[in-house]
């Protein structure tokens, strides 16, 4: 069961995440761990921190930037991508990206 890392409480509540976040950290994967994703490399794994919500971070991907254009601290915008199985996935884009995505 998830618990607060500060007080160890298991009491939690869902809140609406803001649309804006900042890149806390990332890595770029260059070697596929499976043949199923061979054509997707290189890809990034990003840890983003939501603006205005202290301590909340999410592991995701930045979908609109080449690896060499990703910078720690950059402002990102939350978008939703629907996977092949119909499940919405939170992804991120550069906040200056003109493309807009909405939650399904």
N, C-alpha and C positions, 0 to 999 in steps of 0.2 A: 504494500500500500504506500502511495507517495506521501511524503511528509515534508513540512517546511524545514529547510536546512538550518534555519536560525533557532526556531523554538521547538521543533519536532512535532508540532501540531498536525493532526491529520484532517482537521476541519478546513474545507476549501470551498470556494465558490467560483463559478464561471463568470467572466467579464468579457465585454466586447474588446477585442484587440484594436489598437489604432492602426490606421493605414500606413503610418510611417515608422521606420525602424532605422537603425544604424548597424553597419557591419562591425561585429565584435572581433571575429577571427574567421579564417577560411583556409582551405587547402585545395590544391588542384590535383586531381587524379589523372595520371598519364598512362597507367598500365591497367588494363581491364582485369578484374578478378574472375570474370566469366566471359565465355564467347558470346553470351546473350547481350552484353553491353559493349562489345568491342568497337562498334561503329559510333558510340557516344563519347569516347575519350578524345581529347581531354574534357573533363567536366569538373565543376567545383562543388565543394561541400562547404556551406557557409553557416556560421553561427551568428544570428542576428539578435539584437537587443531592441525591444520595442521602445519607442519614444514615450516617455511619461509613465512607464510601468517599471519601477525599479526591480532589478533582479530576475526579470523574465526574459529568457533567451530561448530561441528555437533553432533547431538544426534543419536546414533547407538547402535550396539552390538559388543562385542568381541566374535568371534565364536569358537576359538580353545583353550580356557583356562578354567579350573575349577575356580569357584569363589575365592577360597583360593589362587590362583596364580596370581590374578590381583593386580597390584600395581599402584597407582597414579604416573605419570611421566614416566611410561614405554613407550618404543618406540613401535609403532604399524604400520602395513602396511595395506593400503587400498586394499580391494578386492571387487569383485562384485558378488552378489548372485542373481539369477533370481528367482523371486517369482512364485508361481503356475499360476498366471495370466499373466506371461511374462514380468512383470515390473522389471528392474534391480534395486537392492537395494544396497547401499553402506554399507559394513560391514568392520570389522577390525580384524586382526589376529596379534599375537605377531610377531615382525619383524624377529625373529629368526626361525619362522615356515618354514619348508621346502616346504610346499604346496604353489603353485602359482595359482592365479586366475586372470582373465583378464576381462576387460569391454566387455560386449556382443556387 
